[in-house]
């Protein structure tokens, strides 16, 4: 990671965070990160403004949440169109000041040209290589690819959440313009069993997989490999599965009676309890940087069985089992179930890896040092 020499600042620093739906977190990884970073910086004397997307119509308005200033921007359009409109209006609002900006994601990075024109410092977290994902059609892939380039050119500095993302970005700009800071998570030291038992599960007798049901997340291979024989435990699958989607139907059709589809669960306490009491966390993501769900699994002390790729291997190190395809996952299961000592070792190595790089104090401290070095003077 790059060494940053902080700029000496005497006035109260002000950061504006763009690119999320807002705080408190209710949607995804970037919202969770924005919440933790905003609260962390406020405690350390910063003024932090977070732009929040509202559904509907009406004027822009401001309020405060736990010391964080929020600018609410109503948008009537649904889906990606609404997000693009929100990002543009947030950029226009932020450009009225000269405050330091942090843009989370590059999906509308072309808008950051306005910050460049006005001399407003803007750091961009470049997220994953979105245009490479199988789920997008040609038009969306072209949009993401163009904005990937735009973000690299227009950001004053880039943040990669994984060394392999930095390698990718270094093909576009100098590596000196990029700092690697991974995603963080909370350490879960205990969790009640009631949420698990309410789902009809026995603590320690199930595995959990949390992922959108898309081919690049290996859900079909995981369910096929698990369902080849009786396992004596349950595979708990979180996510929205619709009968109108062919891939969703294929995943559910491949499932044995030991696979449970429990739907999408957004209650943080329930998700934490599921992770904490799982025999293992299964992570099938094939692309991306430092995946928030994977880091959260390490924070919960999970043993992890993950798809074998460069992204997952850096996050997990040698403390995980890796698979490729249904056959590979079935082999990992047999190895895992037959070796209780290895399960314990995997949990211990995972917790050590989490402590090394992924605790929030470690991650947020790196962000603060980097942000300070770009504060307007």
N, C-alpha and C positions, 0 to 999 in steps of 0.2 A: 504494500500500500504506500502511496506517496506521502512524504513528510510535508506537512503544511506549517508554515510559519505564520502565526496569527497576526493580524493587523492590530495596532494599538488603537483602541476605540474608547472615547470618553463619554459620548452621549449614549442614551439608552438605545440599543440596537433594535431594529424593527425588521421582521421577516414576514413576507406574504407567501402563503402556500397555495399553489394552484394545481389543478389536475385531478382532484378527488371530488366525490359527491358531498364531502363535508364531514364534520365531527359533531357529536361522538360517532364512532365507527359503527356502521350498520350494513356494510356492503362487502368489503373485500380487504385485501392486504394493504393497499395504499392508504385506505381510510384508517386502518388500525395504526399504521406507521405515522400518519399525519397527527393522529390523536396523541400518541406517545411523544412524538417530537415536540408538538406544540406545548403540551403540559410541562415537559422537561425544560424547555427554554423559558417559559413563563416563570417557573420556579427560580431560574437563574438570572432573572432581571430583564428578559427580552419582552418586547411587545410583539405579539404574533397575531396575524390576521389569516384566517382560513376562509376560502371561498366555498360556499355551500350551494348545491343545486337543489332547487325546489320544483316540484311538479305543479303546473298551473300557470296562472297569469297574475299580474300585479306589479307593484313597484319594487325596486331593490330596497332592502332594508337591512339594518345592522342590529346585532345584539351581542351579548357576552355569555360565554359558557366556561365556567371554572377559570376565569381570568383570560380566556382566549377570545379575541374579537372575531366575530363571524359576520361575513357579508353574504346575505342570502339573495340569490338571483333566481327568480321564477322563470321556468321555461315550459311552454305548453306542448312543444313537439316531443313525441316519444322516441325511445331507442337511440341509436347512434346519431341521428340528426339532432336530437335534443342535446346530446352531449357536446356536439360540435358548436351549437349555438351558445351553450353555457360557457364553454372554454373561451370563445371569442369575446363574450361580454365580460367575463372575468379578467381577460387580458386587457381589455379597454379600461376597466376600472382600476386595475393595478398600475397601469401605465400613467395614471394621473399623478402619481407620486414618484419619488426616486428611491423608494425602499427596495432593499434586496429581495429578490424573488427566488423561490424554489418551485420548479415545475415537476410534478410527479408523472412520468410517462411522456412519450413523444408522439402520441397519436394525432395531436394537432400542433406539432412543433413549428409548423410554418407560421403560426400566429406570433411566435416569439421574435419574428423580424421586427415587430413594433418595439420590443424592449431594446433591441440592438440600435434601431434608429434613434431612440431617445436616450441612449447611453445608460440604461438601467441594468445593473448586474443581475444575471439570471443563471442559476445553476439548474441542470436538468438531470433527473434520475431517469436513465434510458430504458429501464425495465428489461423485458426479454426481447427476443428477436421475433416480434409479433407477426411480421409479414411471412415468416416461414411456416406458420401453423396451417395444418391441413384443413381446418374448418372454414377458412376464408376463401371466397371466390376471387376471380382475377381482378375485379375492380377494387375490392377491399385490400388485397395484397399490394396492388400498385400504390394505393393511398398510403398504407403503412410504410412501404419501402421508401417512398418519396419523403415522408416525414422523418424516417430514420436518418436519412441524409441531412434533412433540414435541421434536425435537432443537433447533429454533430457540428454543423457549421455555425448555427445561431447561438447555441449556449456558450456562455463565458467559460463554463467548466462542466464536465460530464461526470456523473456518478454511475458506476457499474456495480450491480449487487452480486457479482460473481466474477472470478478471474477470466472465465471463458467469454463473458460479455465484454470485458475489457479487450480481449484479443480481437473480438469482432469489431468493436469500435475503433481499435487501433488501425484497422484497414482503411478507415475513413479520415481520421485525424491523428495528430501526434499523441503518443501515449502519455506525454507530459500534461495533456489536457484532461486526463481521465484519472479519477481516484476510485479505487474499489472499496466499497463499504457494504457488507451484506445486510440482509434483513435480520431483525431481532425477534425475540419472543420472551414471554414470561416463563419462569421456572414454576412448574406445578408440583408441589411437594406432597399434596394430599387432595383428595376429592371424595365426596360422599358417594356411597353405592346406590342410593335411592334412584337417581336418574337412570342408572343402568338397569336396575331391577324392574323399574317401571316399564322398560322396553322388553321385559321377559328374558333378560340376559344374565348370565352368571359371571361375576368378576373373574378375570383371568382365563375364561373359557371362550373367548371370542377374539377375532382379529377385526380391525377397522380399516376401511378405505374411504377417504374423503376426496372426491374429485368430480369435476363436471363429466357427464357421460359422453366423452368424445373419443374417437379412435386413438389420438395421440396420448391419451392417458391410460391406455392398456386395460380398460375395464373388461373387455371381452376376454382377453387372454387370462386375466386374473380369475374371473369367474369360471372359465373353462378349466383352468388348471386346478382350482380348488375343488371343483365338482366331479372330478374323475373318479373319486372314491370317497368312502365315508371317512371323515376327518375327526369326529369326536369333539368338534368345536364349531362355532358359528362364524361365518364371514358376514360382517355388518357393513352394508354399502349405503353411504349417505349420498343424496343427490336427487334431483328431480328426474324421474323417468316417465316419459310420455309414450303412450301406445301409438301415437301418430308418427313417431320417429322410428325409422327402420333399425338404426343402430341400437336404440334403447330396447326395442323388442328383441333383438338378437342377444343382447346381454342377459335379459331376463329369461329368455328361452333356454339359455345355456346353464342356468342355475339349478343346483340340487336343492333338496329340502333344507340343507344346512346353510343356505345363503339367505340373508334377510335384507330386504330393501326397505329402509325405514324413512325414506323421503329426505328432503332438505331440512336440516336442523340448524337454526341460527342462534339458538339460546347458548350463549358462551359457556355457562355453567354445565349444561348437558354435554356439549362437545368436549369440554375439558374432562368430565367424568368418563366419557367413552374412551378418550385417549389414555387417561391414567390407568384405567382398569383393563385395557386391552392386553392380550398376550403379545401382540405385535401390531405395528402399523404397516400397512401395505401402501407403497407409493409407486404408481405406474407412470408418472409423468415422463415423457420422452424428450421434451424440449423445455427451454426456459432457463432462467438464472437460478438464484437462490429462492426456492419455492417457499412461501410463508407457511403452508401447511406442514411441510417437511420439517422446518425449523421448530414449529410448535410441537410436533411429535417428539423431537429431541428434548425440548423443554419439559415435556411430560414424562420423560424417562422411558420412552418406548424403545423396544427392540424394533428394528426396521428391516423390512424386505422390500427392496427397491429395484426399479428398472435399471439395467446396466447402461449408463451413459456418463459422459464427462461432467455433466452438471450435478447429478446425484452423487457421483463418486467424490467430488471435492467437498460437498457438504457433509457427507457421512463418513468419509475415510474408510478405514479397514474394519470398522465395527458393525458393518451391515452385511446382509446377504443380498446378492444381485441376481436378477433374472432377465431373460430375453425370451418372450413368447410363452405360450401356455405350457409347453414341456419344461422350460426352464423354471417357471413358477412352481409347477408341481414338484420338481426336484428340490427346490428351496424349502418347500413346505415339509417334505419328508425329512430333510436334514434338520430343520428347525425343531420339529415336534419330537424327534428322537434324541435330542441333545439338550437337556435342561441346563447343564453347565454352560453351554454355549449361549443359551438365552440370557442367562445372568450376565455373562461377559459382554454380550451385545448391548445390554442396557447400560452397563457401567461405561463402556467405551463411548456410547452415544451421549451420555451425560457429560463426560469429559470433553467431547468435541463441542457440545453446546456451551460449556463454560469458557472454552478457549476463545470463541469468536462471535457467539450469537446472543449474549445477554443484552438487554436493552441499555443498561448503563454504558457498556462497552461500545455499542453501535451508536448511540446518541451522542456520546462524547466525541466520537470521530466526526459526526456531522457538525457539531458546534464548532470544532476547531476549523473545519473547512469553511463553514459559512462565515466565520469571523474574518477570514482572510480575504473575503470579497465584499465586505461591508463598504458602502460609499463613504468617502472621507470628506 
